[in-house]
Amino acid sequence: MNSEKKQALQVLKIARGQIEGTIKMIEDGRYCVDVSNQIMAAQSLLKKANLLILKQHMNSCVLDAFKHEHGPEKIDEVIELLSKLLDK
């Protein structure tokens, strides 16, 4: 496992803890704004993990595809993924 995947895994574990904590906050009837802030923090962690995974993909899979004449296919794949991210 390369460094980006290790970092993404660590960030996702932190996000999991954040989400579990947020669930507990809701169950405990905590103030809605505090719950919303925790949800936004978890979303931020998920975005960070996604960027790390995409960085790894670009540096390995896409780079390798260009070396083997399949680069345009990988570019299309990344563009499709980015369009999903930007639609949000």
DATA-V315319 format. One record per pair of residues at least 6 apart in sequence whose ideal C-beta (glycine too) atoms are under 7 Angstrom apart, sorted by the first residue. I is the first residue (numbers start at 0). GAP is how many residues later the second one is. D is the distance in whole Angstrom. If there is no record, write none. Layout:
I_GAP_D, I_GAP_D
//
This chain:
1_54_6, 3_48_5, 3_49_7, 3_51_5, 3_52_4, 4_51_6, 6_45_5, 7_41_4, 7_44_4, 7_45_5, 10_34_5, 10_37_5, 10_38_4, 10_41_7, 11_37_5, 13_31_6, 14_27_5, 14_30_4, 14_31_6, 14_34_7, 17_20_6, 17_23_6, 17_24_4, 17_27_6, 18_23_5, 20_17_7, 21_13_6, 21_16_4, 21_17_6, 21_20_6, 24_9_7, 24_10_5, 24_13_6, 25_9_6, 60_13_6, 61_12_4, 61_16_7, 64_6_5, 64_8_7, 64_9_4
//
